[in-house]
Amino acid sequence: MKRLSAETNGSAPLLAATAQNVPGQDHALARARAFSEPLLMGQTLDTGENIFAHADAVAAILCDIGGSEAMQAASYLVYVCDYLNKPQEVIAKAFGENFAALAMETTKLVQVQRQARLNQVAGARAATPIPMAQTAAVQTENVRKMLLAFSRDLRVVMLRLASRLQTLRFFAARKLPMPADLAREALQVFAPLANRLGIREIKWEMEDLSFRFLEPETYRQVARLLDEKRSEREAQVELLRSRLEAELKEQGIAATLQGRPKHIYSIVKKMRGKSLGFDQVYDLRALRIIVASIPDCYAALSWVHSQFAPVTQEFDDYIAKPKANGYQSLHTIVRDSAGRPIEIQIRTQAMHEHAELGVAAHWAYKEAGTKGYSGVSAGGAYDAKIAVLRQLLAWERDLSDVPGQTVLDDRIYVLTPDAAIVELPQGATAIDFAYSVHTNLGHRCRGARLDGVMMPLNTPLKNGQTVEVTVAKEGGPSRDWLNPELAYLASHRAKAKVRAWFNALAMNETVAKGREAVEKLLQRLGKTAVKLDDLAEQLGFKSADDLFEVVGKDEFSLRNIETVLRPPEPAAADDDHLQLKKPRSAPGGGKGGLLVVGVDSLMTQLARCCKPAPPDAICGFVTRGKGVSVHRIDCSNLREMVSKNGERVIEVEWGQTKASDSAVYPVDVAIEAADRQGLLRDISEVFTKEKMNVIGVQTQSIKGTAWMTFTVEVADAARMQKVLAIVAELKGVRSARRR
């Protein structure tokens, strides 16, 4: 392989020949061809094509579609990069920085695509896996977007399109089988890209040629069907065209009529997309009517419908209601006297130019919306930028002396070591890349190589770079990654993953704290054999970790657990009123508890049946040998005892409580609710938040209804009503009252 540098004698004559006008573009095509000929002659591409002949053909294709002389010149300079030691320096010196940048960008894109194809052919398993979301369709779409975002100049994309078309022509002319990966890339990537750019000639030819190589039998079958009646069909279309043109003129409508060629791939795609037979493809016979004004469009439509039988369900008015991309035209299907369908499009000259070359190029009709067949659609923001690119295509002749404009600048496209394309936001780093591939890869990311060079993790990535990350065997992200000033992360996905990791870490610490507290309680109670998941379920939690979490956050009292594990002793069978436990500060005498009017130092106890507490209205009943039992006035047991032994009733009242006293009284609360997971927990949390200690719980559930009795210690029974109102607001609670 012959290599030259700026200093070698081999390139000196060429440099000398162009030294008089290095920065200019005069005669750029002839100079570029002369410059490249000694380097490229006799060299071949990996497809078997002679490189110099390939470059000649690419330049001719670009000329046919209106590419400038400067773009045609670049067709040669792209290929000399592989045969120069310092290509950018040499080309810049001979032709200027603009040409050098264009050649280098295009060369790098060629290398990236070649690497991706080799990977697909080899079927190698990726060392860095492709994200699950990156289906084949997504990956293909990313290749398309990368072609545009990769370079700073639309001309790079144009050069690649022309090059691939020439490769297709090369294999077709020699009747050689084309490698499936090249044909598939042409069909799935380059042809839709040409469509999006409005270059219909390249799009149609690419589709037909690549389809011919991928499905030769189907191609031949459809071609045979077309050829059988081609002359008849073309004669019919020409007869109809001349007739309509003359009759529209008689109606005062100046119109230009064109026959619309039908391509084999578009026929097959329509047949498959709509499950049609060949005879059901309406637009095998098609005409386009171009008129001067919008009123003329509708006048022409009216006249066409008066002369032929319209297929009403196939009519679309894209003038009154343009497509999202601005496309405007009238579409109708009519049948002639023999019943044969004919597709007719009617538009103004401005609409026609817009549809053929402008923002609303034919790609939107074929690839987007409900009538699309290819299964590919693009987002609105991306589509808007494609529209800008179409304008750049029209301005390309003016770009000879100006570097290309930056487009798609909010996204970048980088590659895994196996040439899988990953889409990232502008400013993304290797850590963003790692998280986009796999969350665990992001957590363990510790270093990165960009195009083989070790770089800091917060280095912004560039389009087309190959990114390879090094990872630790275990570990997690650094908190520094969330510091915006350090610029480690740009993508929302990566930031969310890092925050989630630290949230989970904090949660694990909380759960561990709660587990330790519960296990210590079980050891103290001698209940270490209790199954933690069963205990959690008994308390209304889905799992033991859910219980540990609320305990670790101090949102659930350990006393609730203790109550469940050591329930209160059952009440006695008779009506004697035994205390469940003494108040923490025993009521009585001058201590501010209970006073028996007219009797000093008489023993008193709170009745278990009604559990009175200040400021309840109360009444005393003298028991045999157990002092005075104090009941609430509304206690049903008290009423029964008074009816039998009214003489034993004695007046009692609550004593004055000192501020320093902390007397509490047990009261019973009855709750009825629809049974559900977590009900017990939710009610217990209300009492905990209200600083009321639950010392007893009894529950029973029958046919979806839960009856629950809580024994709660209170200092003031009046406050209990407010707490019960809160409990009554809980989901499923039907009633909450004191017993």
Sequence and secondary structure as in RCSB ss.txt:
>XXXX:A:sequence
MKRLSAETNGSAPLLAATAQNVPGQDHALARARAFSEPLLMGQTLDTGENIFAHADAVAAILCDIGGSEAMQAAS
YLVYVCDYLNKPQEVIAKAFGENFAALAMETTKLVQVQRQARLNQVAGARAATPIPMAQTAAVQTENVRKMLLAF
SRDLRVVMLRLASRLQTLRFFAARKLPMPADLAREALQVFAPLANRLGIREIKWEMEDLSFRFLEPETYRQVARL
LDEKRSEREAQVELLRSRLEAELKEQGIAATLQGRPKHIYSIVKKMRGKSLGFDQVYDLRALRIIVASIPDCYAA
LSWVHSQFAPVTQEFDDYIAKPKANGYQSLHTIVRDSAGRPIEIQIRTQAMHEHAELGVAAHWAYKEAGTKGYSG
VSAGGAYDAKIAVLRQLLAWERDLSDVPGQTVLDDRIYVLTPDAAIVELPQGATAIDFAYSVHTNLGHRCRGARL
DGVMMPLNTPLKNGQTVEVTVAKEGGPSRDWLNPELAYLASHRAKAKVRAWFNALAMNETVAKGREAVEKLLQRL
GKTAVKLDDLAEQLGFKSADDLFEVVGKDEFSLRNIETVLRPPEPAAADDDHLQLKKPRSAPGGGKGGLLVVGVD
SLMTQLARCCKPAPPDAICGFVTRGKGVSVHRIDCSNLREMVSKNGERVIEVEWGQTKASDSAVYPVDVAIEAAD
RQGLLRDISEVFTKEKMNVIGVQTQSIKGTAWMTFTVEVADAARMQKVLAIVAELKGVRSARRR
>XXXX:A:secstr
   B TTSGGGHHHHHHHGGGSSS TTHHHHHHHHHHHHHTT B TTS BHHHHHHHHHHHHHHTT  HHHHHHH
HHHHHGGGBSSHHHHHHHHH HHHHHHHHHHHHHHHHHHHHHHHHHHT   SS   TT  HHHHHHHHHHHHHHS
 S HHHHHHHHHHHHHHHHHHHHTT    HHHHHHIIIIIHHHHHHTT HHHHHHHHHHHHHHHSHHHHHHHHHH
HHHTHHHHHHHHHHHHHHHHHHHHHTT  EEEEE    HHHHHHHHHHHT  GGG GGGSEEEEEESSHHHHHHH
HHHHHHHSEE GGG EETTTS  TT    EEEEEE TT  EEEEEEEEHHHHHHHHHSTT THHHHHSSTT  SS
    HHHHHHHHHHHHHHHHGGGGTTS     STTEEEEE TT  EEEEETT  HHHHHHHH HHHHHTEEEEEE
TTEEE TT    TT BEEEEE SS    GGGG GGGT    HHHHHHHHHHHHHHHHHHHHHHHHHHHHHHHHHH
T TTS HHHHHHHTT SSHHHHHHHHHTT S HHHHHHHHS      SSS    SS  SS   GGGSSEEETT S
S  EEE TTT   TTS EEEEE SSS EEEEETT HHHHHHHHH GGGEE EEE    TT    EEEEEEEEEE 
 TTHHHHHHHHHHHTT EEEEEEEEEETTEEEEEEEEEES HHHHHHHHHHHHTSTTEEEEEE 
